[in-house]
Amino acid sequence: MKDTITRFFGHTISSDAFDMRLGQVICFVAGVLMLVVSMWKLTRLDLSEAQFFFGVLMSLCVPLLLVIVGLVLPIATTGWIRHP
């Protein structure tokens, strides 16, 4: 039974290149959406200049991290070696 389950979950549905490209697209789109939504929400709040400045800085962190993950994803997938 254990061998059957291991063999079943060992099969791949798509190629590694497709998965990498899909992950990159998702990271880039999510980064842009997070940036737009966070800026839109910050402009709706009644904030002082300092609060707005720090809000912009903090809301840039997550989109920047998503873009970095999207850029590093091809390096991470090529470094992974599949063992039979």
Secondary structure as the mmCIF struct_conf table of DSSP 4:
data_model
#
loop_
_struct_conf.conf_type_id
_struct_conf.id
_struct_conf.beg_label_comp_id
_struct_conf.beg_label_asym_id
_struct_conf.beg_label_seq_id
_struct_conf.end_label_comp_id
_struct_conf.end_label_asym_id
_struct_conf.end_label_seq_id
HELX_RH_AL_P HELX_RH_AL_P1 LYS A 2 GLY A 10
BEND BEND1 ILE A 13 SER A 14
HELX_RH_AL_P HELX_RH_AL_P2 ASP A 16 ARG A 44
BEND BEND2 LEU A 45 LEU A 45
HELX_RH_AL_P HELX_RH_AL_P3 GLU A 49 THR A 78
BEND BEND3 GLY A 79 GLY A 79
#
